[in-house]
């Protein structure tokens, strides 16, 4: 996880250095320049990197029987830290009435 954060931080450097704004509250007009291409390229590399990470995680889950047959999802949704299904059903029942 630390390696991913350091790689993504490193890939944000070209984008931050090529942004002409002093802060993100300023609006700028789109412009065509080599700096803009470098910044956008670094964002696309980050998107590809994150897509590869999620793809690798999904393939890893396919080899575990609990993920394939759905019991891991059941326990995930019923765990109080992540999601309580009873709260969802109570809210859903109240909106139907």
Legacy VTK file of the C-alpha trace (Angstrom):
# vtk DataFile Version 3.0
C-alpha trace
ASCII
DATASET POLYDATA
POINTS 97 float
0.000 0.000 0.000
2.839 2.388 0.775
4.449 1.659 -2.573
1.208 2.497 -4.375
0.880 5.791 -2.501
4.458 6.747 -3.298
4.065 5.873 -6.991
0.830 7.838 -7.283
2.376 10.791 -5.459
5.319 10.682 -7.821
2.979 10.607 -10.816
1.127 13.675 -9.501
4.294 15.793 -9.618
4.151 16.490 -13.396
0.483 17.406 -13.155
1.067 19.795 -10.264
4.097 21.399 -11.872
2.333 22.015 -15.181
-0.809 23.538 -13.648
-0.556 27.335 -14.097
-2.945 28.155 -11.238
-1.702 29.306 -7.850
-4.529 27.430 -6.149
-7.377 25.241 -7.261
-10.023 27.923 -6.668
-8.968 29.858 -9.743
-10.657 29.045 -13.037
-8.583 28.982 -16.163
-9.483 28.682 -19.793
-8.428 25.479 -21.555
-5.168 25.905 -23.362
-3.122 23.800 -25.743
0.518 23.477 -24.917
3.122 20.839 -24.276
2.786 21.406 -20.530
-0.919 20.612 -20.679
-0.181 17.392 -22.563
2.386 16.347 -19.946
-0.051 16.985 -17.103
-2.890 15.120 -18.780
-0.589 12.243 -19.671
0.386 11.849 -16.017
-3.308 11.743 -15.026
-3.958 9.031 -17.618
-1.000 7.023 -16.300
-2.515 7.267 -12.788
-5.876 6.060 -14.132
-4.244 3.104 -15.860
-2.239 2.266 -12.731
-5.367 2.252 -10.541
-7.274 0.182 -13.112
-4.489 -2.406 -13.079
-4.583 -2.514 -9.266
-8.346 -3.129 -9.223
-8.081 -5.696 -12.018
-5.363 -7.582 -10.140
-7.436 -7.528 -6.943
-10.507 -8.859 -8.737
-8.539 -11.711 -10.308
-7.096 -12.577 -6.910
-10.573 -12.813 -5.423
-11.720 -15.248 -8.111
-9.420 -17.959 -6.739
-11.037 -17.804 -3.275
-14.200 -19.959 -2.998
-15.889 -17.581 -0.550
-15.731 -14.749 -3.078
-16.904 -16.920 -5.966
-19.992 -18.308 -4.198
-20.932 -14.974 -2.603
-20.490 -15.661 1.113
-17.753 -13.034 1.406
-20.132 -10.402 0.023
-22.793 -11.514 2.514
-20.428 -11.092 5.453
-19.075 -7.830 4.011
-22.531 -6.249 3.791
-23.608 -7.531 7.204
-20.523 -6.305 9.055
-21.339 -3.296 11.216
-18.218 -1.376 10.218
-18.888 -1.475 6.492
-22.648 -1.706 6.132
-25.590 -2.849 8.162
-28.187 -4.430 5.891
-30.898 -4.094 8.533
-30.542 -0.306 8.440
-30.977 -0.370 4.671
-34.086 -2.514 4.876
-35.580 -0.296 7.577
-34.980 2.817 5.457
-36.323 1.031 2.385
-39.483 -0.095 4.187
-40.105 3.424 5.488
-39.843 4.944 2.028
-42.237 2.392 0.545
-44.978 3.087 3.137
LINES 1 98
97 0 1 2 3 4 5 6 7 8 9 10 11 12 13 14 15 16 17 18 19 20 21 22 23 24 25 26 27 28 29 30 31 32 33 34 35 36 37 38 39 40 41 42 43 44 45 46 47 48 49 50 51 52 53 54 55 56 57 58 59 60 61 62 63 64 65 66 67 68 69 70 71 72 73 74 75 76 77 78 79 80 81 82 83 84 85 86 87 88 89 90 91 92 93 94 95 96
